[in-house]
Amino acid sequence: MTVNLLGLDHEALKAFCAGLGEKPFRAKQLLRWIHHAGADNFGAMSDMSKPLRQRLAESAAIIPPHVLRDTTAADGTRKWLLDVGTGNAVDTVFIPETNRGTLCVSSQAGCALECSFCSTGRQGFNRNLTTEEIIGQLWLANRSLGRGVTEDRPISNVVMMGMGEPLANFENVVAAMRLMLDDHAYGLSRRRVTLSTAGLVPGIDRLRDECPVSLAVSLHAPNDALRDELVPINRKYPIRELLAACLRYIDVAPRGYVMFEYVMLTGVNDSVAQARELAALVKGVPCKINLIPFNPFPGIQYQRSSPEAIEGFREVLAHAGLIATVRKTRGDDIDAACGQLAGRVRDRTRRTKRRQDKQEALAQ
């Protein structure tokens, strides 16, 4: 049986090498060739003997997801649609900036959480991505952007903010992030790997213990009543429990704070009164607040808050002593902006069918 080495971390590669009768140092060599150099051909691994390279070719492979579509926006944002089998495809997005390059990585085909303003959440859920499918997005993007051909590092930051809820695929996501952090693979610092969650409290605590990276929390509302509507997982883990988990995480947070994400929806959560309520809510939690102008997609009724409303909201938070920024919208002309990722999902939850039945019933 051929083993896809793309998803194996250092320990797993050592075990694989031991099975071939090789010493542990071969694992570091493989990590550097696969992830640092972007190699997919064992024949190119020149510091290994020819017999070993032959055994590797017979028993292993380096297989990333297949690229179905590669699109670049007017602002330089690049989106890959990747085939993950059985009719499913996920989006991966690269956002170039002057002083950094950020890759937005998906963790699931679809999402089961059904946040009301998110394109991914509206289309249902099929399955968790494997470790090789998650890390394969970073491997592919590096190759596409020139890593392995030059010594440049086009990707300086990775955000687990693509399709899916990362903490609902904990084991595979953490295994992939450990490869991102490994100096023999991608060598990213914990400050430059960010996981975004809708608020799975047990997962936040597990992440704290097993692989603390920068944490972003999709808050989007200043009270439970509204958050129940926007982020349904709040009914299971209400804001009070979520903020308590954030405070526990602060002790190990690489940046010393949690980032709260807050999508700006006109007439829903963007009033001055709600800004004051949010400021009071997060008082005492070391945090920054990222205000995200809503990015529309077909079939959604929400509208983006006006620039004046967003700025007024930000000023209230700043007056309360909070650091609040407004996220610049990138790649919306190719549906690569925050909340727009849709990929292609064979929904096992029958969510689309239920929505269609409801719409037909209302139309009658």
N, C-alpha and C positions, 0 to 999 in steps of 0.2 A: 504493500500500500504506500503510495507516494504521500509524503508529508509536506504541507505548505509551510515553509520556514518563516514566512512573512509575519505570522502571528505568534512566534515563539520568543519569549523573553530570555534573559541571560541564563536563568536556572533551567528553563525548559530546553534551551539549546545545549547546555552542558550534559543534560540527560540524553539528548539525542546523539551527541558526539560519543558519549560513553557506550551507547548501543552499537556504534560503529567501531568500537575499540580505540577511540581517539582520546587524547588528553583534554582536560577542561579548557586549556587556553585556546583551543580551536573555536570555542563558543564566541570569544571576544573577536576573533578574526572574522567569523561569519557575521556577527552584528555589524562590524565596521563595513564589510563589503556590501551587505544587503541594505542597511539603513543610511550609513554615511555616504557611501559611494553610489548607492542606487543600483547595484548590480543585480541582474536577473539571470546571469549566465555563469555557472560554476567554472566554466573553462577560463574565465577572465580572472579568477582568484589566484594570482600569480605567486603568492607566498605559501601556497599549499601544494603538496606533491600531486603529480598527475594521477597516481592510483586513488588518492583521496578524492580528487575532483571527479573521477569517474564513478566512485561509489556514491558520492553526493548526487550526481546526475541520475543515477539509477534508483535512488531511494527518496529523493526530495525534489522540491520545485520552489520557485518564488513566483507566486501568481497573484497579482493585484486584481481588483474588480475591472471589468471591461468598460471602456469609455463608450457610451452611446452618443453623447453630444458634448461639445466643447464650445462654449459661447463667451465672448468678451463684450462687456458693456462699454458705453461711450466714456465712462470715467475710469476705465482700466480694470474694473472688477471682472473676475473670470469665474465662470460656473461650469462645473463638470456634472453631467448626468451619468451615473455609474450603474451598470447592471449588476444586481446582487441575486439574480436567479429567480425562478418560479414566477416570472412576470413582474417582479419588483425592481425598482430603481430608486436611487437616492441622490440628493444634491450635495455637492461640496463646493464651497465658495472661497476664493482667494481675494482679499481686499488689500491692494497695495497703497501704502502711504509713504510720505517722505522719509520718515525715520523708522519704519517697521513694515513688515508684511504679515498679515493675519490670515490664517486659514480657519474657516468655519466648518467643523466636521460633524457628520451625522452619526447617530448611535443606534437608530432603529429604522426599519421600513415602516413609515407611518408613526402614529403616536396614539396611545390609548387614553390620554388625559383629557382630550376634547376641550381645550381652552377655546373660548368662543370667538376670539379674534385672530386665530392662527390657522393658516392654510393647511399645514400638516395635520393639525388636530381635527380638522373638519372631515378629512378623507378617510379616517379609520386607521387600523393597525393590522400589520401582518406578522412581523416577527422581530426579535432582537438581531442586530448584526453581530457577526463573529469578531474576534479580536483581529484576525487578518483583514476583514472587511473594513474595520475602523482604522487600523494603522495603515492599511493599503491606500486610504484616501490621502494621507500625508506623504506616503512613498510616491504615489502617482503625481501629486502636485509638485513635489520637489523635482521629479524627473521632467515634468512638463515645463517647469520654470527654469531649468538649467542646472539644478543641483546634481552633482555627479559628473557633470561635464566641466564645470568650473568650481572654484572653491567658494564662490559666493553662497550666502545663505538667504535666499529670497524669503523664506518663511521664518520669522523670528518669534511669532506668537501663534498658539493654537487655542481656539475656543470651542468647547463642546457645546455649541449652540445651534447645531444644524437640526435635521429632522430627528424627532424622538426625545424622550426623557432619559438622560444619561444614567440617572440613579436607578431607573427601572431595569437597566442592563448592567448592573454593578460590576460583576466579575469580568466581563469582556472589556468594559470601558476602563477599569482600573488596570487591567493587564496591558491595554494599549497605551495608557498614560505612562505606565512605568517604562515602556520602550521610549516614549517621547522624552522622558527625563534621563534615561541612561546615557552616560557620557560616551559610550561606545556606539550608540545608535544616533539619536538626534541631539542629545546634549542640551535640551531646553531646561531653563530653571523653573522651579515651582511657581515663581511669580509670573511666568510667561505662558503657563498652561492654566486655562480657566474653565471650570465646569459650571454650567448654568442649569439650575433645577427649578421646577415649578413648586417645590416645597415638600419633597418626600423626607420627612423628619428622620426616620430611622436610617435612611441612606446618607443623610448629612452626617450623622453621628458615626456611621461606619467609615465614611470618607475621612473624617477627622482622625480616626484611629489607624487607617490602613494606607492612605495615600493623599495627604493634605496638599491641595493645590489652591490656586486662587478660586474663590467661590462667588458666583453671581446667583441671585435669587429673583425669580420673576414674581414681583409683588403685585403691581398693577392696580391696587386698590388700597384705600386707607382704613377699611373696615371689613368685617367678615361678611356682612350682608351683600355688599357689592362684589367682593372677591369670590363668594360662593357662585355668583353668576358668571364671572369672567374666567375663573380658574377653579373648576369644580373639585379638584383634589383638596381644596380648602375645607370642604365639608368634613373630610377625614382628619386633616391636620390644620386646624384653624390658626389664625395669625399669632395668637399668644404662644402656642407650641412652636411655631416656626421661628419666631424671634428668639425664644429660649434656646433653640438649637443653634441659631446663628451666634448667640453669645458664647455658647460652648465651643463653637468652631474658631472664634476669634483668637483663642489661645495659641492655635497652630497656624492660623491664616498667614501665608507668606507675606502678604502686603499689610497685615495688621488691621484689616477691615473687610467687610462684606460689601459687595456691590448689589444694590437693589435696582432692578430693572422695572421701568414703569412706562408702559405704552400709553400714548396720549390719544384719547378718544373723545371727540367733541361731544359735549353735553352728557357725557357718561362719567368721567373721572377727572375732569380737567378744571374744575372750578377753584376759585381762590379759597373757598371754605374747605374744600377737599385737600388743598395744598397745606393748609394749616393743620388739618386733621392728620395728614401724613407726617408732618414735622413733629407733632406731639407723639405719634405712634412710635417712631424710630428713635426718639430721644433716649440717650443712654446706650445705643448700639453703635459702636464704631463702624461707620459706613460712608459710602458715597452713593449718590442716586443718579442713575442714568435715565434721562427722559428720552423716550423713543417715539418720534413721530410715527403714527400708524401708517403702515404701507398697505394699501387696499389690494384686493384680489377679487376675481369674479365671484358673484353670488353672495357677497358680504354686505351687510347693511351699515356697518360702522363707518364713520368718516374721520379723517385726520383733524386733530385740533389745529386751529389757526396758529401761525407763528406768534401772534400777539398773546394768545391764551397760553401757549407753551412758555413764552418768556415771562409772563406774569406769574405762572406757577413756579418757575425756577426762582424768581425774585423772592417769593414768599419763603421758599426753602432756604435760600441764601441768607435772608434776613434772620432766620431762626438759627443760623450758624452751621448749616449743613452745606457740604460740597455737592453741588448738583450741576450736571453737564447735559447738553442736548446732543444725542447721537446724530451724526451726519448720515443722511440716507445715501446708501451706495448701491448701485447695481439694480435699481428698481425697473430700468428699461428691459432687463432680462429676467425679471422676477427673482432676483437674487438678494433682495433686501430682507431685513429682519421680519419674520412672520410670513414671508411669501413662499418659502421653500415647500414644494409639493411633490417633487419626484414622480414616482408612479407606484401605486400600492394596490395590491390585491387584498382588499379589506376583509379580514376575518371577523370583524365585529359587526358587520352588516349595517354600519352607521349610515352609509350613503343611501342604502335601500330604505332605512327607517325615515330618513329626512325626505326622500322623494315621496314616500307614502303619506307623510304628514302634509307636505305641500299639496299633494293631489286632494287630500281630504278637505283642506282649507279652501281649495279652489271650487269645490262642489257646492 
